[in-house]
Amino acid sequence: MPTKTTTKKTKIAKPPKTAVSSAAKKVKKEVVEEQVVSQIEIQPELKENKLANGPEKYYESVGRRKESTARVRVFTKKSTDNQASEEKALIIVNGKPYFEYFRTPQLQSVIEAPLKKLKSLNRFKATVKVSGGGTRGQADAIKFGLSRALVLFDPNFSKKLKKAGFLTRDARVKERRKYGLKKARKAPQWAKR
């Protein structure tokens, strides 16, 4: 029959508080309080600046195509905004205007397509963060994300965009390579003997 063993817990005595340690704590506390006060004095100025500029309201959505992902934010353009470029939409892609990011006119027209369909090329401005894939995949991802964001802005846009095929996720992707084959389906040359 097993025997029970008991263990006693011993308490370790804490060293007495000294005058030096309490004085150091008071100094440390005063320094922390000064830092907090200085931060509180700075913060109201930042809040006033944010309120003065006013946060812009936007509609955000995500578009995907192949390996590309685009996060699109659509803002309504104010009438005071610069109307110099009537034929170009105001779309910023990864910090650059879209016609600088996508050099070919074909890709530029892909991105403009949802706005052209709605005849509101200058009514909106958009900022886009896009990553992954190639330029064609990125352009299609932006088109899809922009279409979704416009539908969030006004659900009545849905009918036109859906009819044009802009609200359908293009799920075609490159098929994976299989072992024993050179590509997804291409087989090595077959020899009879």
MODELLER restraints for C-alpha pairs under 7 A, 6 or more apart:
rsr = mdl.restraints
at = mdl.atoms
rsr.add(forms.Gaussian(group=physical.xy_distance, feature=features.Distance(at['CA:57:A'], at['CA:75:A']), mean=6.57, stdev=0.5))
rsr.add(forms.Gaussian(group=physical.xy_distance, feature=features.Distance(at['CA:58:A'], at['CA:73:A']), mean=6.00, stdev=0.5))
rsr.add(forms.Gaussian(group=physical.xy_distance, feature=features.Distance(at['CA:58:A'], at['CA:74:A']), mean=5.37, stdev=0.5))
rsr.add(forms.Gaussian(group=physical.xy_distance, feature=features.Distance(at['CA:58:A'], at['CA:75:A']), mean=4.75, stdev=0.5))
rsr.add(forms.Gaussian(group=physical.xy_distance, feature=features.Distance(at['CA:59:A'], at['CA:73:A']), mean=5.48, stdev=0.5))
rsr.add(forms.Gaussian(group=physical.xy_distance, feature=features.Distance(at['CA:59:A'], at['CA:74:A']), mean=5.17, stdev=0.5))
rsr.add(forms.Gaussian(group=physical.xy_distance, feature=features.Distance(at['CA:59:A'], at['CA:75:A']), mean=6.78, stdev=0.5))
rsr.add(forms.Gaussian(group=physical.xy_distance, feature=features.Distance(at['CA:59:A'], at['CA:149:A']), mean=5.63, stdev=0.5))
rsr.add(forms.Gaussian(group=physical.xy_distance, feature=features.Distance(at['CA:59:A'], at['CA:152:A']), mean=6.49, stdev=0.5))
rsr.add(forms.Gaussian(group=physical.xy_distance, feature=features.Distance(at['CA:59:A'], at['CA:153:A']), mean=6.40, stdev=0.5))
rsr.add(forms.Gaussian(group=physical.xy_distance, feature=features.Distance(at['CA:60:A'], at['CA:72:A']), mean=5.57, stdev=0.5))
rsr.add(forms.Gaussian(group=physical.xy_distance, feature=features.Distance(at['CA:60:A'], at['CA:73:A']), mean=4.39, stdev=0.5))
rsr.add(forms.Gaussian(group=physical.xy_distance, feature=features.Distance(at['CA:60:A'], at['CA:74:A']), mean=6.42, stdev=0.5))
rsr.add(forms.Gaussian(group=physical.xy_distance, feature=features.Distance(at['CA:60:A'], at['CA:149:A']), mean=5.66, stdev=0.5))
rsr.add(forms.Gaussian(group=physical.xy_distance, feature=features.Distance(at['CA:61:A'], at['CA:71:A']), mean=5.99, stdev=0.5))
rsr.add(forms.Gaussian(group=physical.xy_distance, feature=features.Distance(at['CA:61:A'], at['CA:72:A']), mean=5.46, stdev=0.5))
rsr.add(forms.Gaussian(group=physical.xy_distance, feature=features.Distance(at['CA:61:A'], at['CA:73:A']), mean=6.71, stdev=0.5))
rsr.add(forms.Gaussian(group=physical.xy_distance, feature=features.Distance(at['CA:61:A'], at['CA:145:A']), mean=5.59, stdev=0.5))
rsr.add(forms.Gaussian(group=physical.xy_distance, feature=features.Distance(at['CA:61:A'], at['CA:148:A']), mean=6.14, stdev=0.5))
rsr.add(forms.Gaussian(group=physical.xy_distance, feature=features.Distance(at['CA:61:A'], at['CA:149:A']), mean=5.26, stdev=0.5))
rsr.add(forms.Gaussian(group=physical.xy_distance, feature=features.Distance(at['CA:62:A'], at['CA:70:A']), mean=5.64, stdev=0.5))
rsr.add(forms.Gaussian(group=physical.xy_distance, feature=features.Distance(at['CA:62:A'], at['CA:71:A']), mean=4.60, stdev=0.5))
rsr.add(forms.Gaussian(group=physical.xy_distance, feature=features.Distance(at['CA:62:A'], at['CA:72:A']), mean=6.07, stdev=0.5))
rsr.add(forms.Gaussian(group=physical.xy_distance, feature=features.Distance(at['CA:62:A'], at['CA:145:A']), mean=4.86, stdev=0.5))
rsr.add(forms.Gaussian(group=physical.xy_distance, feature=features.Distance(at['CA:63:A'], at['CA:69:A']), mean=5.91, stdev=0.5))
rsr.add(forms.Gaussian(group=physical.xy_distance, feature=features.Distance(at['CA:63:A'], at['CA:70:A']), mean=5.15, stdev=0.5))
rsr.add(forms.Gaussian(group=physical.xy_distance, feature=features.Distance(at['CA:63:A'], at['CA:71:A']), mean=6.56, stdev=0.5))
rsr.add(forms.Gaussian(group=physical.xy_distance, feature=features.Distance(at['CA:63:A'], at['CA:141:A']), mean=4.69, stdev=0.5))
rsr.add(forms.Gaussian(group=physical.xy_distance, feature=features.Distance(at['CA:63:A'], at['CA:142:A']), mean=5.98, stdev=0.5))
rsr.add(forms.Gaussian(group=physical.xy_distance, feature=features.Distance(at['CA:63:A'], at['CA:144:A']), mean=4.93, stdev=0.5))
rsr.add(forms.Gaussian(group=physical.xy_distance, feature=features.Distance(at['CA:63:A'], at['CA:145:A']), mean=3.77, stdev=0.5))
rsr.add(forms.Gaussian(group=physical.xy_distance, feature=features.Distance(at['CA:64:A'], at['CA:70:A']), mean=6.27, stdev=0.5))
rsr.add(forms.Gaussian(group=physical.xy_distance, feature=features.Distance(at['CA:64:A'], at['CA:141:A']), mean=4.48, stdev=0.5))
rsr.add(forms.Gaussian(group=physical.xy_distance, feature=features.Distance(at['CA:65:A'], at['CA:137:A']), mean=5.40, stdev=0.5))
rsr.add(forms.Gaussian(group=physical.xy_distance, feature=features.Distance(at['CA:65:A'], at['CA:138:A']), mean=6.98, stdev=0.5))
rsr.add(forms.Gaussian(group=physical.xy_distance, feature=features.Distance(at['CA:65:A'], at['CA:140:A']), mean=6.14, stdev=0.5))
rsr.add(forms.Gaussian(group=physical.xy_distance, feature=features.Distance(at['CA:65:A'], at['CA:141:A']), mean=4.96, stdev=0.5))
rsr.add(forms.Gaussian(group=physical.xy_distance, feature=features.Distance(at['CA:65:A'], at['CA:170:A']), mean=6.34, stdev=0.5))
rsr.add(forms.Gaussian(group=physical.xy_distance, feature=features.Distance(at['CA:66:A'], at['CA:133:A']), mean=6.83, stdev=0.5))
rsr.add(forms.Gaussian(group=physical.xy_distance, feature=features.Distance(at['CA:66:A'], at['CA:137:A']), mean=5.94, stdev=0.5))
rsr.add(forms.Gaussian(group=physical.xy_distance, feature=features.Distance(at['CA:66:A'], at['CA:172:A']), mean=6.83, stdev=0.5))
rsr.add(forms.Gaussian(group=physical.xy_distance, feature=features.Distance(at['CA:66:A'], at['CA:173:A']), mean=5.20, stdev=0.5))
rsr.add(forms.Gaussian(group=physical.xy_distance, feature=features.Distance(at['CA:67:A'], at['CA:132:A']), mean=5.53, stdev=0.5))
rsr.add(forms.Gaussian(group=physical.xy_distance, feature=features.Distance(at['CA:67:A'], at['CA:133:A']), mean=4.63, stdev=0.5))
rsr.add(forms.Gaussian(group=physical.xy_distance, feature=features.Distance(at['CA:68:A'], at['CA:131:A']), mean=5.70, stdev=0.5))
rsr.add(forms.Gaussian(group=physical.xy_distance, feature=features.Distance(at['CA:68:A'], at['CA:132:A']), mean=4.40, stdev=0.5))
rsr.add(forms.Gaussian(group=physical.xy_distance, feature=features.Distance(at['CA:68:A'], at['CA:133:A']), mean=4.72, stdev=0.5))
rsr.add(forms.Gaussian(group=physical.xy_distance, feature=features.Distance(at['CA:68:A'], at['CA:137:A']), mean=5.74, stdev=0.5))
rsr.add(forms.Gaussian(group=physical.xy_distance, feature=features.Distance(at['CA:68:A'], at['CA:138:A']), mean=5.28, stdev=0.5))
rsr.add(forms.Gaussian(group=physical.xy_distance, feature=features.Distance(at['CA:68:A'], at['CA:141:A']), mean=6.32, stdev=0.5))
rsr.add(forms.Gaussian(group=physical.xy_distance, feature=features.Distance(at['CA:69:A'], at['CA:130:A']), mean=5.65, stdev=0.5))
rsr.add(forms.Gaussian(group=physical.xy_distance, feature=features.Distance(at['CA:69:A'], at['CA:131:A']), mean=5.61, stdev=0.5))
rsr.add(forms.Gaussian(group=physical.xy_distance, feature=features.Distance(at['CA:69:A'], at['CA:132:A']), mean=6.45, stdev=0.5))
rsr.add(forms.Gaussian(group=physical.xy_distance, feature=features.Distance(at['CA:69:A'], at['CA:138:A']), mean=6.97, stdev=0.5))
rsr.add(forms.Gaussian(group=physical.xy_distance, feature=features.Distance(at['CA:69:A'], at['CA:141:A']), mean=6.07, stdev=0.5))
rsr.add(forms.Gaussian(group=physical.xy_distance, feature=features.Distance(at['CA:70:A'], at['CA:128:A']), mean=6.50, stdev=0.5))
rsr.add(forms.Gaussian(group=physical.xy_distance, feature=features.Distance(at['CA:70:A'], at['CA:129:A']), mean=5.60, stdev=0.5))
rsr.add(forms.Gaussian(group=physical.xy_distance, feature=features.Distance(at['CA:70:A'], at['CA:130:A']), mean=4.15, stdev=0.5))
rsr.add(forms.Gaussian(group=physical.xy_distance, feature=features.Distance(at['CA:70:A'], at['CA:131:A']), mean=6.58, stdev=0.5))
rsr.add(forms.Gaussian(group=physical.xy_distance, feature=features.Distance(at['CA:70:A'], at['CA:141:A']), mean=5.62, stdev=0.5))
rsr.add(forms.Gaussian(group=physical.xy_distance, feature=features.Distance(at['CA:70:A'], at['CA:142:A']), mean=5.52, stdev=0.5))
rsr.add(forms.Gaussian(group=physical.xy_distance, feature=features.Distance(at['CA:70:A'], at['CA:145:A']), mean=6.53, stdev=0.5))
rsr.add(forms.Gaussian(group=physical.xy_distance, feature=features.Distance(at['CA:71:A'], at['CA:128:A']), mean=5.62, stdev=0.5))
rsr.add(forms.Gaussian(group=physical.xy_distance, feature=features.Distance(at['CA:71:A'], at['CA:129:A']), mean=5.21, stdev=0.5))
rsr.add(forms.Gaussian(group=physical.xy_distance, feature=features.Distance(at['CA:71:A'], at['CA:130:A']), mean=6.34, stdev=0.5))
rsr.add(forms.Gaussian(group=physical.xy_distance, feature=features.Distance(at['CA:71:A'], at['CA:145:A']), mean=6.77, stdev=0.5))
rsr.add(forms.Gaussian(group=physical.xy_distance, feature=features.Distance(at['CA:72:A'], at['CA:126:A']), mean=6.80, stdev=0.5))
rsr.add(forms.Gaussian(group=physical.xy_distance, feature=features.Distance(at['CA:72:A'], at['CA:127:A']), mean=5.95, stdev=0.5))
rsr.add(forms.Gaussian(group=physical.xy_distance, feature=features.Distance(at['CA:72:A'], at['CA:128:A']), mean=4.59, stdev=0.5))
rsr.add(forms.Gaussian(group=physical.xy_distance, feature=features.Distance(at['CA:72:A'], at['CA:129:A']), mean=6.70, stdev=0.5))
rsr.add(forms.Gaussian(group=physical.xy_distance, feature=features.Distance(at['CA:72:A'], at['CA:145:A']), mean=5.73, stdev=0.5))
rsr.add(forms.Gaussian(group=physical.xy_distance, feature=features.Distance(at['CA:72:A'], at['CA:146:A']), mean=6.06, stdev=0.5))
rsr.add(forms.Gaussian(group=physical.xy_distance, feature=features.Distance(at['CA:73:A'], at['CA:126:A']), mean=5.47, stdev=0.5))
rsr.add(forms.Gaussian(group=physical.xy_distance, feature=features.Distance(at['CA:73:A'], at['CA:127:A']), mean=5.31, stdev=0.5))
rsr.add(forms.Gaussian(group=physical.xy_distance, feature=features.Distance(at['CA:73:A'], at['CA:128:A']), mean=6.39, stdev=0.5))
rsr.add(forms.Gaussian(group=physical.xy_distance, feature=features.Distance(at['CA:74:A'], at['CA:124:A']), mean=6.65, stdev=0.5))
rsr.add(forms.Gaussian(group=physical.xy_distance, feature=features.Distance(at['CA:74:A'], at['CA:125:A']), mean=5.91, stdev=0.5))
rsr.add(forms.Gaussian(group=physical.xy_distance, feature=features.Distance(at['CA:74:A'], at['CA:126:A']), mean=4.42, stdev=0.5))
rsr.add(forms.Gaussian(group=physical.xy_distance, feature=features.Distance(at['CA:74:A'], at['CA:127:A']), mean=6.72, stdev=0.5))
rsr.add(forms.Gaussian(group=physical.xy_distance, feature=features.Distance(at['CA:74:A'], at['CA:149:A']), mean=6.38, stdev=0.5))
rsr.add(forms.Gaussian(group=physical.xy_distance, feature=features.Distance(at['CA:75:A'], at['CA:124:A']), mean=5.78, stdev=0.5))
rsr.add(forms.Gaussian(group=physical.xy_distance, feature=features.Distance(at['CA:75:A'], at['CA:125:A']), mean=5.25, stdev=0.5))
rsr.add(forms.Gaussian(group=physical.xy_distance, feature=features.Distance(at['CA:75:A'], at['CA:126:A']), mean=5.93, stdev=0.5))
rsr.add(forms.Gaussian(group=physical.xy_distance, feature=features.Distance(at['CA:76:A'], at['CA:123:A']), mean=6.49, stdev=0.5))
rsr.add(forms.Gaussian(group=physical.xy_distance, feature=features.Distance(at['CA:76:A'], at['CA:124:A']), mean=4.75, stdev=0.5))
rsr.add(forms.Gaussian(group=physical.xy_distance, feature=features.Distance(at['CA:76:A'], at['CA:125:A']), mean=6.29, stdev=0.5))
rsr.add(forms.Gaussian(group=physical.xy_distance, feature=features.Distance(at['CA:77:A'], at['CA:123:A']), mean=5.60, stdev=0.5))
rsr.add(forms.Gaussian(group=physical.xy_distance, feature=features.Distance(at['CA:77:A'], at['CA:124:A']), mean=4.98, stdev=0.5))
rsr.add(forms.Gaussian(group=physical.xy_distance, feature=features.Distance(at['CA:77:A'], at['CA:125:A']), mean=5.92, stdev=0.5))
rsr.add(forms.Gaussian(group=physical.xy_distance, feature=features.Distance(at['CA:86:A'], at['CA:122:A']), mean=6.73, stdev=0.5))
rsr.add(forms.Gaussian(group=physical.xy_distance, feature=features.Distance(at['CA:89:A'], at['CA:112:A']), mean=6.97, stdev=0.5))
rsr.add(forms.Gaussian(group=physical.xy_distance, feature=features.Distance(at['CA:89:A'], at['CA:121:A']), mean=5.28, stdev=0.5))
rsr.add(forms.Gaussian(group=physical.xy_distance, feature=features.Distance(at['CA:89:A'], at['CA:122:A']), mean=5.73, stdev=0.5))
rsr.add(forms.Gaussian(group=physical.xy_distance, feature=features.Distance(at['CA:90:A'], at['CA:125:A']), mean=4.88, stdev=0.5))
rsr.add(forms.Gaussian(group=physical.xy_distance, feature=features.Distance(at['CA:90:A'], at['CA:126:A']), mean=6.46, stdev=0.5))
rsr.add(forms.Gaussian(group=physical.xy_distance, feature=features.Distance(at['CA:91:A'], at['CA:97:A']), mean=5.98, stdev=0.5))
rsr.add(forms.Gaussian(group=physical.xy_distance, feature=features.Distance(at['CA:91:A'], at['CA:98:A']), mean=5.75, stdev=0.5))
rsr.add(forms.Gaussian(group=physical.xy_distance, feature=features.Distance(at['CA:91:A'], at['CA:125:A']), mean=5.74, stdev=0.5))
rsr.add(forms.Gaussian(group=physical.xy_distance, feature=features.Distance(at['CA:91:A'], at['CA:126:A']), mean=4.71, stdev=0.5))
rsr.add(forms.Gaussian(group=physical.xy_distance, feature=features.Distance(at['CA:91:A'], at['CA:127:A']), mean=5.80, stdev=0.5))
rsr.add(forms.Gaussian(group=physical.xy_distance, feature=features.Distance(at['CA:92:A'], at['CA:98:A']), mean=5.62, stdev=0.5))
rsr.add(forms.Gaussian(group=physical.xy_distance, feature=features.Distance(at['CA:92:A'], at['CA:126:A']), mean=6.23, stdev=0.5))
rsr.add(forms.Gaussian(group=physical.xy_distance, feature=features.Distance(at['CA:92:A'], at['CA:127:A']), mean=4.73, stdev=0.5))
rsr.add(forms.Gaussian(group=physical.xy_distance, feature=features.Distance(at['CA:92:A'], at['CA:128:A']), mean=5.98, stdev=0.5))
rsr.add(forms.Gaussian(group=physical.xy_distance, feature=features.Distance(at['CA:93:A'], at['CA:101:A']), mean=6.73, stdev=0.5))
rsr.add(forms.Gaussian(group=physical.xy_distance, feature=features.Distance(at['CA:93:A'], at['CA:127:A']), mean=6.09, stdev=0.5))
rsr.add(forms.Gaussian(group=physical.xy_distance, feature=features.Distance(at['CA:93:A'], at['CA:128:A']), mean=4.71, stdev=0.5))
rsr.add(forms.Gaussian(group=physical.xy_distance, feature=features.Distance(at['CA:93:A'], at['CA:129:A']), mean=6.08, stdev=0.5))
rsr.add(forms.Gaussian(group=physical.xy_distance, feature=features.Distance(at['CA:94:A'], at['CA:128:A']), mean=6.13, stdev=0.5))
rsr.add(forms.Gaussian(group=physical.xy_distance, feature=features.Distance(at['CA:94:A'], at['CA:129:A']), mean=5.14, stdev=0.5))
rsr.add(forms.Gaussian(group=physical.xy_distance, feature=features.Distance(at['CA:94:A'], at['CA:130:A']), mean=6.63, stdev=0.5))
rsr.add(forms.Gaussian(group=physical.xy_distance, feature=features.Distance(at['CA:99:A'], at['CA:108:A']), mean=6.18, stdev=0.5))
rsr.add(forms.Gaussian(group=physical.xy_distance, feature=features.Distance(at['CA:102:A'], at['CA:108:A']), mean=6.24, stdev=0.5))
rsr.add(forms.Gaussian(group=physical.xy_distance, feature=features.Distance(at['CA:107:A'], at['CA:136:A']), mean=6.83, stdev=0.5))
rsr.add(forms.Gaussian(group=physical.xy_distance, feature=features.Distance(at['CA:107:A'], at['CA:139:A']), mean=6.17, stdev=0.5))
rsr.add(forms.Gaussian(group=physical.xy_distance, feature=features.Distance(at['CA:110:A'], at['CA:139:A']), mean=6.52, stdev=0.5))
rsr.add(forms.Gaussian(group=physical.xy_distance, feature=features.Distance(at['CA:110:A'], at['CA:140:A']), mean=6.92, stdev=0.5))
rsr.add(forms.Gaussian(group=physical.xy_distance, feature=features.Distance(at['CA:110:A'], at['CA:143:A']), mean=6.64, stdev=0.5))
rsr.add(forms.Gaussian(group=physical.xy_distance, feature=features.Distance(at['CA:111:A'], at['CA:139:A']), mean=5.96, stdev=0.5))
rsr.add(forms.Gaussian(group=physical.xy_distance, feature=features.Distance(at['CA:111:A'], at['CA:142:A']), mean=6.39, stdev=0.5))
rsr.add(forms.Gaussian(group=physical.xy_distance, feature=features.Distance(at['CA:111:A'], at['CA:143:A']), mean=5.07, stdev=0.5))
rsr.add(forms.Gaussian(group=physical.xy_distance, feature=features.Distance(at['CA:114:A'], at['CA:143:A']), mean=6.77, stdev=0.5))
rsr.add(forms.Gaussian(group=physical.xy_distance, feature=features.Distance(at['CA:114:A'], at['CA:147:A']), mean=5.92, stdev=0.5))
rsr.add(forms.Gaussian(group=physical.xy_distance, feature=features.Distance(at['CA:114:A'], at['CA:161:A']), mean=6.88, stdev=0.5))
rsr.add(forms.Gaussian(group=physical.xy_distance, feature=features.Distance(at['CA:115:A'], at['CA:121:A']), mean=5.03, stdev=0.5))
rsr.add(forms.Gaussian(group=physical.xy_distance, feature=features.Distance(at['CA:130:A'], at['CA:138:A']), mean=6.60, stdev=0.5))
rsr.add(forms.Gaussian(group=physical.xy_distance, feature=features.Distance(at['CA:144:A'], at['CA:166:A']), mean=5.94, stdev=0.5))
rsr.add(forms.Gaussian(group=physical.xy_distance, feature=features.Distance(at['CA:144:A'], at['CA:167:A']), mean=6.26, stdev=0.5))
rsr.add(forms.Gaussian(group=physical.xy_distance, feature=features.Distance(at['CA:147:A'], at['CA:161:A']), mean=6.94, stdev=0.5))
rsr.add(forms.Gaussian(group=physical.xy_distance, feature=features.Distance(at['CA:147:A'], at['CA:166:A']), mean=6.27, stdev=0.5))
rsr.add(forms.Gaussian(group=physical.xy_distance, feature=features.Distance(at['CA:147:A'], at['CA:167:A']), mean=6.37, stdev=0.5))
rsr.add(forms.Gaussian(group=physical.xy_distance, feature=features.Distance(at['CA:148:A'], at['CA:167:A']), mean=6.65, stdev=0.5))
rsr.add(forms.Gaussian(group=physical.xy_distance, feature=features.Distance(at['CA:150:A'], at['CA:157:A']), mean=6.98, stdev=0.5))
rsr.add(forms.Gaussian(group=physical.xy_distance, feature=features.Distance(at['CA:151:A'], at['CA:157:A']), mean=5.57, stdev=0.5))
rsr.add(forms.Gaussian(group=physical.xy_distance, feature=features.Distance(at['CA:151:A'], at['CA:158:A']), mean=5.54, stdev=0.5))
rsr.add(forms.Gaussian(group=physical.xy_distance, feature=features.Distance(at['CA:161:A'], at['CA:167:A']), mean=6.27, stdev=0.5))
rsr.add(forms.Gaussian(group=physical.xy_distance, feature=features.Distance(at['CA:175:A'], at['CA:184:A']), mean=5.91, stdev=0.5))
rsr.add(forms.Gaussian(group=physical.xy_distance, feature=features.Distance(at['CA:176:A'], at['CA:184:A']), mean=5.52, stdev=0.5))
rsr.add(forms.Gaussian(group=physical.xy_distance, feature=features.Distance(at['CA:177:A'], at['CA:183:A']), mean=5.05, stdev=0.5))
rsr.add(forms.Gaussian(group=physical.xy_distance, feature=features.Distance(at['CA:177:A'], at['CA:184:A']), mean=4.02, stdev=0.5))
rsr.add(forms.Gaussian(group=physical.xy_distance, feature=features.Distance(at['CA:178:A'], at['CA:184:A']), mean=5.65, stdev=0.5))
rsr.add(forms.Gaussian(group=physical.xy_distance, feature=features.Distance(at['CA:181:A'], at['CA:187:A']), mean=4.67, stdev=0.5))
rsr.add(forms.Gaussian(group=physical.xy_distance, feature=features.Distance(at['CA:181:A'], at['CA:188:A']), mean=6.37, stdev=0.5))
rsr.add(forms.Gaussian(group=physical.xy_distance, feature=features.Distance(at['CA:182:A'], at['CA:188:A']), mean=6.35, stdev=0.5))
